[in-house]
Amino acid sequence: MRSNLVETLVGAVVLFIAGSFLYFAYSHANLSSNGGYHLIAKFDKVDGLAVGSDVRVSGIKVGSVLKQYIDPDTFMAVVEFSVDPEIKIPEDTFAKITSEGLLGGNYLVLDPGGSDEMLADGDEILDTQGSVDLLGLLDKFAGSDDKKSD
């Protein structure tokens, strides 16, 4: 009977610790809605950008990517993302997809413009640059010697 009590207490402690880890992970993973406003941007390609990726201004996270899909009319990649409501984005902002490094993931960078008009919930950023294919660039660079000898 005594060993059953000890096993039950140890099991309860393990469950409590596991629950604490889950709570910590959920609260620090930005899975909950931040109440920000949503914006849209269209890109020619969004390689490496995923739902949940960061949206940054001047290197600081101000939002996250919510959704990606193809526009059936233009075949452009549409990215919906949220921005912290305290950050007001000018309408002439430039959006580009860049990588954290050679092996890192991609994120969305917003370079604010100088307009006095600010984007509202549901607006679209018109000036965009899609992701750069690093392997394609390396392939072109490595293959450049073959074309010089002709």
C-alpha positions as a printed Julia matrix, in Angstrom:
150×3 Matrix{Float64}:
  0.0    0.0     0.0
  2.86   2.38    0.81
  4.54   1.92   -2.59
  1.27   2.72   -4.37
  1.09   6.05   -2.53
  4.69   6.9    -3.46
  4.09   5.97   -7.1
  0.93   8.08   -7.18
  2.74  11.12   -5.71
  5.66  10.75   -8.15
  3.19  10.47  -11.03
  1.39  13.62   -9.88
  4.69  15.54   -9.69
  5.64  14.37  -13.21
  2.24  15.44  -14.58
  2.57  18.83  -12.86
  6.03  19.4   -14.36
  4.84  18.33  -17.84
  1.89  20.71  -17.57
  4.22  23.53  -16.53
  6.39  22.92  -19.59
  3.35  22.92  -21.88
  2.07  26.17  -20.37
  5.5   27.79  -20.75
  5.82  26.64  -24.38
  2.33  27.87  -25.3
  2.75  31.25  -23.64
  6.12  31.9   -25.3
  5.32  30.56  -28.79
  3.0   33.45  -29.79
  0.28  30.99  -30.76
 -2.43  33.13  -29.27
 -3.89  35.99  -31.26
 -2.15  39.26  -30.49
 -5.14  41.38  -31.51
 -3.14  43.15  -34.22
 -4.43  44.3   -37.55
 -4.11  42.15  -40.68
 -2.35  43.15  -43.88
 -1.87  41.45  -47.24
  1.11  41.35  -49.61
  1.53  39.54  -52.95
  4.87  38.04  -53.98
  6.21  36.21  -57.03
  7.58  33.5   -54.71
  7.64  32.88  -50.98
 10.12  29.97  -50.74
 10.97  29.22  -47.11
  8.33  31.5   -45.59
  5.9   29.57  -43.4
  2.79  30.29  -41.39
  4.02  31.58  -38.04
  7.16  33.2   -39.49
  8.19  36.55  -38.07
  7.24  39.94  -39.51
  9.98  42.42  -38.63
 10.59  46.15  -38.84
 14.2   47.25  -38.27
 15.02  43.74  -37.05
 12.35  43.72  -34.34
  9.4   41.33  -34.48
  6.13  43.23  -34.88
  3.88  40.44  -36.11
  3.62  37.03  -37.71
  2.5   35.37  -40.92
 -1.07  34.08  -40.6
 -1.89  32.53  -43.96
 -0.49  31.85  -47.45
 -2.33  30.98  -50.64
 -2.24  31.42  -54.42
 -4.25  34.14  -56.13
 -6.06  32.13  -58.86
 -6.16  35.12  -61.25
 -2.51  36.24  -61.13
 -0.84  33.1   -59.73
  0.95  35.31  -57.21
  1.59  34.07  -53.68
 -0.62  35.99  -51.24
  0.64  36.35  -47.68
 -1.68  37.49  -44.91
  0.05  38.67  -41.75
 -0.7   40.49  -38.53
  1.02  43.58  -37.17
  1.07  44.82  -33.59
 -1.68  47.45  -33.23
  0.78  49.92  -31.68
  2.88  49.91  -34.87
  1.39  52.06  -37.64
  2.67  51.11  -41.11
  2.75  53.8   -43.87
  0.99  52.98  -47.13
  4.22  53.18  -49.18
  5.94  50.46  -47.12
  8.15  47.97  -48.99
  7.76  44.28  -48.03
 10.42  41.69  -48.8
 11.19  38.14  -47.82
 14.69  37.58  -46.54
 16.53  34.76  -44.78
 18.18  34.6   -41.39
 21.29  33.09  -42.96
 22.38  30.22  -45.17
 20.66  27.61  -43.03
 18.07  29.77  -41.27
 14.42  30.2   -42.12
 12.86  33.12  -43.96
 10.92  36.01  -42.51
  9.01  39.02  -43.8
 10.7   42.42  -43.54
  8.73  45.65  -43.69
 10.66  48.78  -44.71
  8.36  51.68  -43.82
  8.05  54.53  -46.27
  7.53  58.21  -45.57
  3.83  58.59  -46.34
  1.47  60.3   -43.92
 -1.28  57.81  -44.83
 -1.23  54.65  -42.72
 -2.41  51.17  -43.69
 -5.61  49.95  -42.05
 -6.86  46.47  -41.26
 -7.2   44.45  -44.48
 -5.11  46.78  -46.68
 -2.52  45.51  -49.16
  1.17  46.38  -49.41
  1.84  46.97  -53.1
  5.66  47.17  -53.25
  7.08  43.69  -52.66
 10.12  41.55  -53.35
  9.91  37.76  -53.17
 12.44  35.39  -51.71
 15.83  34.9   -53.35
 16.81  31.38  -54.39
 20.31  31.03  -52.89
 20.96  27.65  -54.52
 20.03  29.08  -57.92
 22.44  31.97  -57.39
 25.22  29.6   -56.38
 24.52  27.45  -59.43
 24.75  30.48  -61.74
 27.96  31.58  -60.05
 29.53  28.12  -60.3
 28.45  27.73  -63.91
 29.79  31.14  -64.98
 33.28  29.75  -65.76
 31.87  27.47  -68.49
 30.39  30.42  -70.41
 33.58  32.54  -70.25
 35.62  29.93  -72.16
 33.27  30.0   -75.2
